[in-house]
Amino acid sequence: MHRDRNPDVTERSHDVLYGRPVVRTSSRNRSALAGLGLLAALVAVAAGDTGVGRPADASVGQQAPELTVQDIDFTEVAQPGSLCAGPLSGTAPRIIALDGGTSPLLDESTFARLEVADDIAYADLDGDGRDEAVVHASCTYGANGVEDSVQVWTVRGRLPMLVDAVSGAPEEVAEDSAFPPTVLDVDVDGDEVVVTFTHHDDGDPHCCPSRATEVRYELDGGLEVTGEPRTVDLETPA
């Protein structure tokens, strides 16, 4: 039985609200939205911890003004342990605390560590007149290993709330790449989330993909692929 290598990472660094998993009837985008499993894990975390999902002091929260999503420092918001479950040799912690966008070392044998990029993108993705935040979290491990999560967050009252997440490229994008695609860039264009994934042609070394594929998502209840993925050549350094 593996013991927790770093018990401190189970302490949350921020109260968080977790949205219910989005139920989709279309099979077209299921592979692109593997983040549904992540959302189910987040709900389980919320249900198992009475401190998650509500302010520590409700009376204070009622008097204070509501926050906007731009007020949240996502480099300090705790993430679910499931984001690093694969690379860990033992049981993943329920919650991973962050300090300045980086977690403590989670596994000495795989060097697994969770990181959240500080270049957050903002846009009104659902047309309600309020911006959402698009956050890129990644679990790095080994020499080149990485597992990505592209997340959409909003604010409910004074708490950040995860709306939906994408944890992998669409199936057709993944099948066209010699190595599993990873996230190169995350941005917004109007009301769409734009994720650029690596694309390895046959013969490309793992370190150096020669192409990239852009996938666009819209927030329609959950994140849904819109349009066709677009693959382009990457510029070769001089």
Secondary structure, DSSP 8 states (H G I E B T S, - for coil): ----S-GGGGS-SS--EE--------STTTGGGTHHHHHHHHHHHHHH-TTTTS-S-HHHHHHS----GGG--TTSS-EEGGGGTTT-SS---SEE--BTTB----BTTTTBEEEE-S--EEE-SSSSSS-EEEEEEEEEETTTEEEEEEEEEEEETTEEEEEEEE-S--HHHHHTSSS---EEEEEEETTEEEEEEEE--TT--TT--SEEEEEEEEESSSEEEEEEEEEEE-----
